[in-house]
């Protein structure tokens, strides 16, 4: 009797199962209940008024002007902008006046004669005149005597201008009415004309506090080479 062949059956592959939360089996989780707030009433935003509505509300109290008020208002506005009488004419005349003033000023300046020339010599129109008749009469009659004199021959300009005020102050302190200051004519020495001009300039300017009058001496007292100086009392 023949033997039956035994069948070899291969085992079936096991199905893949995964249980990721199997480790958490038996773990109790505390569930916290959140407090549920009661329902609040919903507040709706107030409607925003339109610009036109605001303008109309602001203009509720404004009264419209009648026709009778219009002419008065127009007249008031006209008076406010009306220029002052004569102003336009004055503005038109202003350039003409300015032009006339400038021309008159230029003409006046042109007529002025300004002398800015400096010189050590006496100008011709400022030459010293002889003493007046009254002064000459006083000298000749001896009413005014010249007892003191200062001779500046041989001095420099600086030395002469230093000695002159001391001499005049001393004579005035002693009651002298007139003195004689000799400078020389300058015919034989170039220094003497310089001294004469220096003394002349000092008597006209700084010597006014001490001197009343001065002039070239008479011929018998030295002539143009000396000055007769009348002192203040």
C-alpha positions in Angstrom: 0.0 0.0 0.0 1.4 3.3 -1.0 2.2 5.9 1.7 0.4 9.3 1.4 2.5 12.2 0.8 2.4 14.6 3.7 1.8 18.2 2.8 4.1 20.8 4.2 2.2 24.0 4.9 4.2 27.2 5.4 3.2 29.3 8.4 1.2 32.5 7.7 3.0 35.8 8.4 1.8 37.4 11.5 -0.1 40.6 11.1 1.6 43.8 12.2 -0.2 45.5 15.1 1.0 48.7 16.9 -0.3 49.9 20.1 1.3 53.3 20.8 -0.8 54.1 23.8 -0.5 50.7 25.5 2.1 52.1 27.9 -0.5 54.7 29.1 -3.0 52.0 29.9 -4.1 52.5 33.5 -2.8 56.1 33.8 -5.5 58.4 35.2 -5.5 61.9 33.7 -6.9 64.8 35.7 -9.3 66.8 33.7 -9.8 70.4 34.8 -13.0 71.9 33.8 -12.7 75.5 32.5 -14.9 78.1 33.9 -17.4 79.1 31.4 -18.1 82.9 31.5 -21.7 83.9 31.2 -22.7 85.5 27.9 -22.0 89.3 27.9 -24.3 91.6 26.0 -22.6 92.8 22.7 -22.1 96.6 22.7 -22.4 98.1 19.2 -20.4 101.2 18.4 -22.3 104.4 18.1 -22.9 105.5 14.6 -20.6 108.3 13.4 -22.4 111.3 12.2 -21.7 112.5 8.8 -19.9 115.8 8.2 -22.9 117.2 6.4 -25.1 116.5 9.4 -22.7 118.2 11.8 -22.5 121.3 9.5 -26.3 121.5 9.3 -26.6 121.2 13.1 -24.1 124.0 13.6 -25.9 126.2 11.2 -29.3 125.8 12.9 -29.0 129.1 14.8 -27.7 131.2 11.9 -30.1 133.7 10.6 -30.0 134.6 6.9 -29.4 138.2 6.0 -32.3 139.9 4.3 -32.0 142.0 1.2 -32.2 145.2 3.3 -29.0 144.4 5.2 -27.1 143.6 2.1 -26.5 147.2 0.9 -25.4 148.3 4.3 -22.9 145.5 4.5 -21.6 146.2 1.1 -21.2 149.9 2.0 -19.3 149.0 5.1 -16.9 146.8 3.2 -16.4 149.6 0.6 -15.5 152.1 3.4 -12.9 149.7 4.9 -10.9 149.3 1.7 -11.3 152.9 0.5 -7.9 154.7 0.5 -7.4 157.9 2.4 -8.2 161.0 0.4 -5.2 162.5 -1.3 -3.0 159.4 -0.6 -2.8 158.3 -4.2 -1.9 161.9 -5.3 0.8 162.1 -2.6 2.3 158.8 -3.7 2.4 160.1 -7.2 4.1 163.3 -6.1 6.6 161.6 -3.9 9.1 160.6 -6.6 9.0 164.1 -8.0 9.7 165.6 -4.6 12.5 163.2 -4.0 14.0 164.1 -7.3 13.8 167.8 -6.6 15.4 167.4 -3.1 18.2 165.4 -4.6 18.9 168.0 -7.3 18.8 170.8 -4.7 21.2 168.9 -2.4 23.6 168.2 -5.2 23.5 171.9 -6.3 24.2 173.0 -2.7 27.1 170.6 -2.4 28.5 171.8 -5.7 28.5 175.4 -4.4 30.5 174.6 -1.3 34.2 175.3 -1.4 36.0 172.9 0.9 39.7 173.6 1.5 41.6 170.5 2.7 45.1 171.7 1.8 47.6 171.9 4.6 50.5 174.3 4.5 53.1 175.8 6.8 52.7 179.2 5.2 50.0 181.7 5.9 47.4 181.9 3.1 47.2 185.2 1.3 43.6 185.9 2.5 44.6 185.2 6.2 47.7 187.5 6.3 48.0 189.2 9.7 46.7 192.8 9.6 48.4 195.6 11.4 47.1 196.5 14.9 44.0 198.6 14.9 44.2 202.3 15.3 43.1 202.1 18.9 45.8 199.6 19.8 48.5 201.6 18.1 47.4 204.7 19.8 47.5 203.0 23.2 51.1 201.8 22.5 52.3 205.2 21.2 50.7 207.1 24.1 52.1 204.6 26.6 48.6 203.6 27.8 49.7 200.0 27.1 53.3 199.4 27.7 55.3 196.5 26.5 57.8 195.7 29.2 58.4 192.0 28.5 59.6 190.3 25.4 60.6 186.8 24.4 63.3 186.3 21.8 63.0 182.9 20.0 66.1 183.2 17.9 68.2 180.1 17.8 65.5 177.8 19.2 64.0 174.8 17.5 60.3 174.6 16.8 59.7 172.3 19.7 61.7 174.5 22.1 59.9 177.6 20.9 56.4 176.1 21.4 57.5 175.0 24.9 58.8 178.4 26.0 56.0 180.5 24.5 53.1 179.3 26.8 55.3 179.6 29.9 56.3 183.1 29.0 52.7 184.3 28.4 51.3 182.6 31.5 54.0 184.3 33.6 53.3 187.7 32.1 49.6 187.4 32.6 50.2 186.3 36.3 52.2 189.6 36.8 49.4 191.7 35.3 51.0 192.5 32.0 48.6 193.7 29.3 50.9 193.2 26.3 54.1 191.5 25.5 56.4 191.2 22.5 57.4 187.9 20.9 60.3 188.0 18.5 60.5 185.3 15.8 62.6 186.9 13.1 61.7 187.5 9.5 63.6 184.6 8.1 65.6 186.5 5.5 69.0 185.1 6.6 67.9 181.7 8.3 65.6 179.0 7.1 64.7 178.3 10.7 63.0 181.6 11.4 60.1 181.2 8.9 59.4 177.9 10.6 59.3 179.5 14.0 57.1 182.3 12.8 54.5 179.9 11.4 54.6 177.7 14.5 54.1 180.7 16.8 51.3 182.0 14.6 49.5 178.7 14.6 49.8 178.3 18.4 48.4 181.8 19.1 45.4 181.1 16.9 44.6 177.7 18.4 46.0 176.8 21.8 46.8 180.3 22.9 43.2 181.5 22.9 42.9 180.9 26.6 45.7 183.5 27.3 45.5 185.8 24.3 42.9 188.4 23.4 44.5 189.8 20.3 47.8 189.6 18.4 49.3 191.2 15.3 52.6 192.0 13.7 54.5 194.6 15.7 54.8 198.2 14.5 57.9 199.0 12.5 59.7 200.6 15.4 59.2 197.5 17.5 60.4 194.9 14.9 57.8 194.9 12.2 56.9 191.6 10.7 59.7 189.8 12.6 57.8 190.1 15.9 54.3 189.9 17.3 52.6 192.2 19.8 50.4 189.9 22.0 47.6 191.3 24.2 46.8 189.1 27.2 43.6 188.3 28.9 43.2 189.5 32.4 
